[in-house]
Amino acid sequence: MAIPAMFDNSEDIPEGLGDYYVSGEDGKFRLQVEPVSGLELSDTAALKNALSRERSNAQNAAKALKAFEGIDADAAREAMSKVEEIANFNPEQKVEEAIRTREKQIFAKHKSEIERVQGESDLLRSQLSDNLVTSAAAKAISEAKGAVDLLLPHVLQSAKLRQTTTGNFIVEVVDTEGNPRVGDAQGNPMTIPQLVDEMRASEGFSRAFEPTGATGAGTSPNASGQTKSTPRGVKTISRSDGRAIGQNLEAIASGEIQVVD
């Protein structure tokens, strides 16, 4: 006769076997068996239930994996990333970002173009200044019968080109700090001829002007009052021809051309 593994009540335990049964938390009495070679008394119902659940989970997992047969894992991850990106796509934000990027490109291009135009403008302004200021200075010195090659650099240091509010360019005389100088008691701006007259009246520059009583064209007085002729082969320009003087300043400075009355 087999011994039952469990009794609901202690009264049901056969006489003489009570010491082999122990009451559990559920109030039932279970037979105490010492495990031998892996054999022991266990709750097979719980094991069967656990085994059944694991088998069910395995079957469900197998069915789920079957749906992904032939799919590359890396490609699947990339596709999922794209799906997430599309799901989070914000059209308005993307448009704003595109507009800002385009604006930066346009501003950068316009800035570069403005800098290029400004550079060309500065160059043209410098050339215009050289032509107008140099021409005006050379003419004033020539009319005052001064040595253009000697006096011109000093006049240019005190003259600059200024653009008026109407857009016209004028030549004005300035002091060492760049401020316009006054030419008369009425407060009018000083002109280049007035500056040249001031230099002719000064002790330092008066020697660069022809003294009163100079000889005619092609001759100039020496220390003894005698005249000397223009060297042979040297071209001459009349002091009254300011334009010609302005166009031949380098030649005048080098001695290739001589300014005469």
C-alpha positions in Angstrom: 0.0 0.0 0.0 1.4 3.5 -1.0 1.7 6.2 1.6 -0.1 9.4 0.6 2.1 12.5 0.1 -0.3 14.9 1.9 -3.2 14.9 4.3 -5.7 17.8 4.9 -6.0 17.0 8.6 -3.8 15.4 11.2 -6.6 13.0 12.2 -6.4 11.5 8.7 -2.7 10.5 9.2 -2.4 6.7 9.8 -1.4 5.7 13.3 2.4 5.5 13.7 3.1 7.8 10.7 2.5 11.2 12.3 6.1 11.9 12.9 6.7 11.8 9.1 4.3 14.6 8.2 4.8 18.3 8.8 2.2 21.0 8.7 2.7 23.7 6.0 1.6 27.3 5.8 -1.6 26.2 4.1 -2.5 24.0 7.1 -2.0 20.8 5.2 0.4 18.0 6.3 3.1 16.9 3.8 5.2 13.8 3.9 8.9 14.6 4.7 11.2 12.7 2.3 15.0 13.0 2.3 16.4 13.5 -1.3 18.5 10.6 -2.6 20.4 10.7 -5.9 18.3 13.6 -7.2 15.0 12.0 -6.2 12.8 14.1 -3.9 9.2 14.9 -3.1 8.2 18.1 -5.0 5.0 20.0 -6.0 4.7 18.6 -9.5 1.6 20.7 -10.2 3.7 24.0 -9.9 6.4 22.5 -12.0 4.0 21.4 -14.6 2.4 24.9 -14.7 5.8 26.5 -15.1 6.7 24.1 -17.8 3.5 24.8 -19.6 4.0 28.5 -19.4 7.6 28.3 -20.8 6.4 26.0 -23.6 3.7 28.6 -24.5 6.2 31.4 -24.4 8.6 29.5 -26.6 5.8 28.8 -29.1 4.8 32.5 -29.2 8.4 33.6 -29.6 8.9 31.1 -32.5 5.8 32.5 -34.2 7.0 36.1 -33.7 10.5 35.2 -35.1 9.0 33.5 -38.1 7.6 36.8 -39.2 11.1 38.3 -39.4 12.7 35.4 -41.4 14.9 36.8 -44.2 15.1 40.3 -42.7 18.6 41.8 -42.1 18.9 43.1 -38.5 21.1 46.1 -39.4 18.7 47.1 -42.2 15.7 46.7 -39.8 17.4 49.0 -37.3 18.1 51.6 -39.9 14.5 51.4 -41.1 13.2 51.8 -37.6 15.4 54.8 -37.2 14.0 56.3 -40.4 10.4 55.6 -39.2 11.2 57.4 -35.9 12.7 60.3 -37.7 9.6 60.6 -39.9 7.4 60.3 -36.9 9.2 63.2 -35.3 9.3 65.3 -38.5 8.2 68.9 -38.0 7.6 70.6 -41.3 7.5 74.1 -39.9 10.8 73.6 -38.1 12.5 72.2 -41.2 11.2 75.2 -43.3 12.5 77.6 -40.7 15.9 75.9 -40.6 16.1 76.0 -44.4 15.2 79.7 -44.5 17.8 80.5 -41.9 20.5 78.6 -43.8 19.5 80.4 -47.0 19.6 83.8 -45.3 23.1 83.1 -44.0 24.3 82.2 -47.4 22.7 85.3 -49.0 24.1 87.6 -46.3 27.5 86.1 -46.7 27.4 86.6 -50.4 26.1 90.2 -50.1 28.8 91.0 -47.5 31.5 89.7 -49.9 30.0 91.7 -52.8 29.7 94.9 -50.7 33.4 94.5 -49.6 34.4 94.0 -53.2 32.5 97.1 -54.3 33.8 99.1 -51.3 37.3 98.1 -52.3 36.8 99.2 -55.9 35.2 102.5 -54.6 38.2 103.2 -52.3 40.6 102.5 -55.1 38.7 104.8 -57.5 38.4 107.5 -54.8 42.2 107.3 -54.2 42.9 107.6 -57.9 40.5 110.5 -58.2 42.0 112.2 -55.2 45.5 111.8 -56.7 44.4 113.3 -60.0 42.3 116.2 -58.6 44.5 117.1 -55.7 47.7 116.7 -57.6 46.4 118.6 -60.6 45.1 121.5 -58.4 48.3 121.7 -56.4 50.6 121.6 -59.4 48.6 124.3 -61.1 48.6 126.6 -58.1 52.4 126.1 -57.6 53.0 126.7 -61.4 50.9 129.9 -61.4 52.8 131.1 -58.4 56.1 130.5 -60.3 57.3 127.9 -57.8 59.3 124.7 -58.2 56.6 122.1 -58.7 58.9 119.1 -58.0 60.0 120.6 -54.7 56.8 122.1 -53.4 54.3 119.5 -54.6 54.9 116.9 -51.8 54.4 119.6 -49.2 51.2 120.9 -50.7 49.8 117.4 -51.0 50.5 116.8 -47.3 48.1 119.6 -46.5 45.4 118.9 -49.1 42.8 116.2 -49.3 39.7 115.3 -51.3 36.3 115.6 -49.7 32.9 114.6 -51.0 30.1 117.1 -50.2 26.5 116.3 -49.3 25.5 116.8 -52.9 28.0 114.2 -54.0 30.5 116.5 -55.5 34.2 116.2 -54.8 36.2 119.3 -53.7 39.8 119.8 -52.7 40.3 121.4 -49.3 43.3 122.4 -47.2 43.6 120.8 -43.7 45.9 121.2 -40.7 48.1 118.5 -39.2 45.1 117.0 -37.4 43.0 116.8 -40.5 40.7 119.8 -39.7 39.8 122.2 -42.6 41.8 125.5 -42.5 40.2 128.9 -42.7 41.4 131.0 -45.6 40.1 134.5 -44.8 38.5 136.7 -42.2 35.0 135.7 -43.4 35.7 132.1 -42.4 35.8 130.7 -45.9 37.8 127.5 -46.4 41.4 127.9 -47.4 42.1 127.1 -51.1 45.2 125.5 -52.6 46.3 128.9 -54.2 46.0 130.5 -50.7 48.2 127.7 -49.3 50.8 128.2 -52.0 50.8 132.0 -51.3 51.3 131.2 -47.6 54.3 129.0 -48.5 55.8 131.6 -50.8 55.6 134.1 -48.0 57.3 131.8 -45.5 61.1 131.8 -44.9 61.4 128.0 -45.4 59.6 127.7 -48.8 60.3 131.2 -50.3 63.5 129.9 -51.9 61.5 127.4 -54.0 59.7 130.2 -55.8 61.1 132.3 -58.7 62.1 135.8 -57.6 60.6 138.9 -59.2 62.4 139.8 -62.4 62.8 136.3 -63.8 64.0 135.9 -67.3 61.9 134.6 -70.2 61.3 131.1 -71.4 64.3 128.8 -71.5 66.5 130.8 -69.1 66.9 131.2 -65.4 69.1 133.5 -63.3 72.1 132.2 -61.5 73.9 133.6 -58.5 75.7 136.3 -60.5 72.5 137.6 -62.1 73.4 136.0 -65.4 71.1 133.6 -67.2 71.6 130.0 -68.2 70.0 128.1 -71.0 67.9 125.1 -70.8 70.1 121.9 -71.3 69.9 120.5 -74.8 67.4 117.7 -75.2 65.4 118.7 -72.2 61.7 119.3 -72.9 60.0 122.3 -71.5 56.4 123.0 -70.2 55.0 126.4 -69.6 54.1 127.2 -66.0 50.7 128.3 -67.1 49.9 124.9 -68.5 48.7 123.2 -65.2 47.2 120.2 -66.9 50.5 119.4 -68.7 52.4 119.8 -65.5 50.0 117.4 -63.7 50.4 114.8 -66.4 54.2 115.0 -66.3 55.0 115.2 -62.6 57.4 112.2 -62.7 59.3 113.6 -65.7 59.5 117.0 -64.1 60.9 115.5 -60.9 63.5 113.4 -62.7 64.6 116.4 -64.8 63.5 115.1 -68.1 61.1 118.0 -68.5 61.7 121.6 -67.2 59.0 124.1 -66.3 59.5 127.5 -67.7 57.6 130.8 -68.0 
